[in-house]
Amino acid sequence: MIPPNGDSIGRADRPLAVVVDGVEVQGVYGQTLASVLLADDRSHWRTAPNGGRRGVFCGIGICFDCVATVNGVPDIRLCRRPARDGDTVITQTRVIEGER
């Protein structure tokens, strides 16, 4: 993945910024939210009930490993969701009932 400010070809991509767990992350229009996070060296953004880290697995929206809360809506598949300037992403942790 090429970070938006590191493209040696000099494309004229339109930058955007999303906020992930309170931290601003830069991307470009046309990227999915998953690709914005991957370009920012984030390999996971969800914790499974067993404590395992989850991020992109299938990359086509079938497995649901890459879900997060986007703009207040939980369980959004970041591999399928185009990044929009100003999006707010909150990572998710699954809690097994009775283990709170």
N, C-alpha and C positions, 0 to 999 in steps of 0.2 A: 504494500500500500504506500502511496506517495502522499505525505502530508501536504496540505494546500500551499504552504509557503516553501516547499522544497522541490517543486517541479522544474527541472533544468530545461525543459522544452519551452517554457514560457507561455503556456496556455493562458487564456484570458478568462479563467473560471471565475464565477461569481461567488465570493466567500459568504459564509453564514456562520453563525455561532449558536450552539445549543448549550444548555446548562445541565450537567450530569452530577447529581448529588451535591449541588451547590457550587460546582467548579465549571467555569466556562471552557468549552471545547470548540475548536475551530474546525470547520469542514467547508465543503463546496456544494452548491446546488447540483442535484443529480445523484448524490450519494445517499445510501440508506443510513438510518441511524446506526445500524451495526457497523457499517464501513467507517463511519465517523469515529466510533469508539475504538475500532481496531487500529485505525491510523493514529490514534492517540495512545497506542500501546496498552489498551485495555483488552484483556483476553476473556474476561468474564464480568457479568453484571447481575447475576442471579445466584442465590444459594438454594440448593435443593433441600428437601426435608432431612436427608441424611448428612447434610453439611457439605456436599460436593459443590464445586464451583461450576457454573454453567454460563455459556456464551453461545457463539455460533457453532452449531453442529452440522445440520444439513444445509443451511444457507438458502433454502427455498420455501420455508414456512410450514414444513410438515411436522417437525419434531417438537416445537414449542420450547426448546431449551433457551432461546434468546429473548424471552419475554422480560419486560420491564414496565413500569408505570410511566406513561407519557402524557403530559399535560393533565394529570389527575386521573387518567383512565388506566386501570391495571391490565396486565396480561397482553400488552401490545407486542407483537413479534417484530423485533427491531430489524431483522433481515429483510422484511417486506415493507417497512414503513419508510417512505422518503423523508429525509431530514428537512425540516423547515426552520428558517431563521427564528430564534426565540423559543424553540421547543424546550421543555423542561423534562428531563429523564430522571427517574428515581429508581435505583436498583431495588430488587425484590428479594425477600427472604421468606421461604416457605416454612411455616411452623406446623409441626405435627400436633393435632389436637391432644390436649392433656399434657403437653410439654412446654407450656409457657412460662 
